[in-house]
Amino acid sequence: MPSFQERFADSGGKPITYQDKTLFITDRFPVGNSARLRLYLEASNGEWRQGVVLRGDADFEVNGKVIGKHIVLWNDTAPPVIELGVRGNVETLTVYNVWDTGNGTIDARHNGAAMIIEEIPNGRRYRCNDGLADDDFDDIVFRIERV
């Protein structure tokens, strides 16, 4: 089974090609002029708890509460659709998937981790692999749209 960690290390974290697919270890999501985003947790099929990380130079607001510059949304506790405010002037957000194998540690960007990113109207869809070395890219599927 594929482990993409070494290939991403060799590329300096830049995208790699695997079976005619472009894979990413992280993404820079363009916020544009939007101060609001909507994140949809579409599916989760991993062995472990799956999540999404958003980081930026601006604070996030959820349900009227300022969260901070870094947010983790877990598939088993977050609602399937999350409205996020982006407070401040930010051009891009860092996006990547995470998982918890059951030991309470947030794991990310190692072993089999990789994302396929699809451009969609007003945003992007992410099909993600967690640290388990396989190539199904269905451990967590989510999309982010500018509102």
PyMOL commands that set and color helices and strands:
alter all, ss='L'
color gray80, all
select helices_A, chain A and resi 5-10
alter helices_A, ss='H'
color red, helices_A
select strands_A, chain A and resi 16-18+21-23+27-30+36-44+49-62+65-74+81-87+92-100+107-108+114-120+123-129+140-146
alter strands_A, ss='S'
color yellow, strands_A
deselect
rebuild
show_as cartoon
